[in-house]
Amino acid sequence: MQKVIIGSLTALALAINVANAETRTIKMGTVAGPETEVMEVAARIAKEEYDLNVEIIEFTDYVTPNAALADGSLDANAYQHEPYMQAMVNDRGYDFAIAGYTFVYPIGAYSEKYDSIDELPDGAQIALPNDPSNEGRALILMHNEGLITLNDPTFLEATPIDIAENPRNFRFREIEAAQLPRVLPDVDMAFINNTFAQPAGLSLDDALIKEGPESPYVNLIAVRGGDEEREEIRQLVDAYQRDEVIEKAEELFKGAAVPGWIEE
């Protein structure tokens, strides 16, 4: 009888340990590539400091990670900015919340003719990406720099028709984002997303103007509504927002990843 009791207690203890381990595991969705490598650093810190297991699940598209978060397959994901998340929420009815911020992968304005924004002449020809998200990013950045005035600088899908004042008579060319590095020699300045700037040999350090942590396009850690204050989620966010993570992002992105939580 004693052996049976001891055996039962041992089995119960093992079951409790397994249950505890499961509650101390976060399933985190990322998009395959360098952002996953950055998350791996945060996962190591979470394990060392909080005994929190972060299981990273990689995806190769931008739609499935949100579907997986919504259906409970993930506890969190980290790959999108708020405008994208909000569009998905509006389109699909997801109940998501922001647990914390990661990095801005900035859009920058580049020129082969001028070394500073002050040298840009009146009437300069400026190339913009023609997709709604990035075109709005470029124009908002110009507004923030005082180069133009937008009717509504909070409108994230602004186009040149939304410009209220253009005192320096800049001329705009709307170009497919992937083609912008090719047209750079033919214009005075071009706004190029980091996705296409780095492969073209452009360094964000050379950009005449660029986004910073205040950008509405800062990437974030998304969770289901109500989970943003969950202990394990807060620990994960804290583990991510560390100098070691910044250093890894700097190594991988060569300065093209700006910490988005500095101003929090």
N, C-alpha and C positions, 0 to 999 in steps of 0.2 A: 504494500500500500504506500509506504514511504517513497519508494522509487517512482511510483506512478505520480504522486503529488509533486515530487521534485521535477520529474519530467514535464508535468503540466506547467509548473511555474517557469521552467526554462523556456518552454515553447511560448508562454505568454510574454516573457521578457523579450524574446526574439521578435515576436509580433509587434510589441510596443516600439522596439528599436527600429524596425522596418517602417512603421507608421510615422515615427519621428523623422526618419530620413526622408520619407516622401514629402512631409510638410516642409522640410528644409531644402527643397529642390525647386528651382525656378527654371521653367522652359522658356528660353529666349530665342526669338526668331531674328535672323539677320539675313542680309543678301550676301551671297558668296563673294569673296574678294577681300580687300584690305580692311573693310569695316568689320569683318568677322575677326580678323587678327587683332584689331583694337579691342573688340569685346572679349577676346580670350585673356587679355591682360586684366580687365575688370573682373573676369570670372576667377582668376587666380587670387586676386586681392580679396574678393568676397569669401573664398574658401579659407584663406589664411586668417582673416580678421573676424569673420562671422560664422565660420563653419557652414557657409551657405553653398550648396552645390548649384552651379549654373550650367544647365544643359543647353548648349548652343545648337540650334537647328537652322541649317542654311537653306535659303531659297534662291531661285534664279530669276524671279520675276517680282514685280511690285504690287501684285494684286493678292496672291495667295497668303502672304504673311498676315494681312488684315483679316482674311476669311478664317485663317487658323486661330487668330486671337479671338475672334468673335465666337467661334464654336467651342472654345475651351481647350483646343489642342496646344495652345501657347498660353503662358502667363503674361508675356510682354513681347514686344518687338521693338527693334531700333533700326530704322532705315529711312524714315520719311520725315518731311517737315509738316508743320501744322496746316498750311493751306491744302496740301495733298490729303492729309488725314481728314480735314473737315469736308473736303469734296466727297470722300468715300463715305463719311458719316451721312451726308446729305443724300447721297445717291442710294445707299444701301441700308440706311437706318441703323447702323452700328451704334452701340453705346460705348464710346471710348473716352478715356481721360489721359491727360499728360502727367506722367510720374516725374519726369525730369528731362533735361536737355543734354544733347551730346555736342555735335560740332556743326558749324556752318561750313559747307563746302562752297566757297564763294564764287560768285560771278565777278569778273574783273574787266576793266576797260583797258585795252592794249593799243599801242601805236608803234609803228615802225618809223614814223616821221618826227615825233615829238617826245621829249623826255619828261615832261610834266604837264599836268592839266592846264597850267597857266599859259603854256605856249600854244594851246589849241586856238586857231584863228576863228574869227567870226565867219559864218558861212561854212564851217567845217562839215565834211560828210561823215556821218556816223552810222555804222552798221549795227543793227539790232537783231537778235534771234527772233524769228517770226512765230515761235510757239507762245501761247498766251502766258504761261507761267514765267518763262525767262525774259520775255519782252517787258512784262510788267516789272520784273526785278531790275532790269537795266534802267528803265525810266524813273522808277522810284529812287534809284541810286543817284541819277542825275539831278532829280529834284532835291534830294538831301544835300547835294554838293552845291546847290544854288545855281546850277547851270540852266535849268528850266523851272517852270512852275506848272504843276499838274492841277487839274480841277479838283481831284480827290487823291491825295498822296497815299491814302490807305487802300485804294482800289488796286488789288494785286494783279488784275488782268488788264492794266492800262495799255493803250496803244498810242501812237502819235496823235490821233484825233482827240485824245484826252488831255493834250497839252494846252494850258490856258495862256501861258506866256513863254515866248521863245526869243528873248531880247537879242540873242547873238545869231539869230537866223540859221541855226544848225539845220542841215538837211539829213534826213533819215532814210536809210535803206534797210528794208526788212528781208533778212536772209535766213535760209534754213540753218539751224544751229551748227550742224556738222560741217557746213561749208564756210563758216566764218574765218577759221584760220587761213583758208585759201584766198579770201578776198581782203585780208588785212593789208597787203601791200598797196591795194587800190583805193583805200579809204584813209581818212585822217585818224579815225579811232574805231575800234570794234569791241563790242561787249561779247566776251567768250566765256561760256560756262567751263568750269574746271574739268568736266568730263572730256571736253575736246581741247582745252588749252594745254594740259600736261602732255598728251600724246604728240602735240605739235611743237613741243620743246619750249613752251611759254611758262615762265615762272610767275607765280602770283606776286613775287617781290618786284617784278617789273611792271605790274599793272599801274596805270596812272591813278585809278581809283578802284576800290574794292569794298565788298561788304565786310562788316564786322559783326560782333556778337549780338548787336541790336537787331540784326536782320530778322524779318518774320519767317525767313526760310531756314532758320536753325533747325537741325534735325532733333528728334526727340525720342524718348522712351515712352511708348504707348502701352496702356493697359486697359482692361475693361473698367467701365465706370464703377467706382466704389473701391477699387483695388489700389488706388494711388497712395493710400496711407497704410496699406498692409506692411507689416514689419519687414518681411523678406524683400519687398519691392523697394522700400526706403533704403535698406542695406545695400541692395544692388546699385541703386542710384549713387549712393555715397561711394561705393567701390569704383564706380565708373568715373566720377568727377575727381580724379586724382592726378598728381603730376606724372606718375608713371604712365598713365593712359595718354596724357598730352604728349609725352616724349615718344611713345609708340606711334601716335598719329603723325607727329612731326617727321619721324623716320620714314613712314610709309608714303605720306602725302607731300613731303618736301615743302612744308609751309602753307599748303593749300587746304588746311583744316584748321579753322579758328574755333577755340573752345566757346561754346555757346552758353555756358553757365556762369561765366565770370561776373556778369552783372546781376545775377539772381539775388 
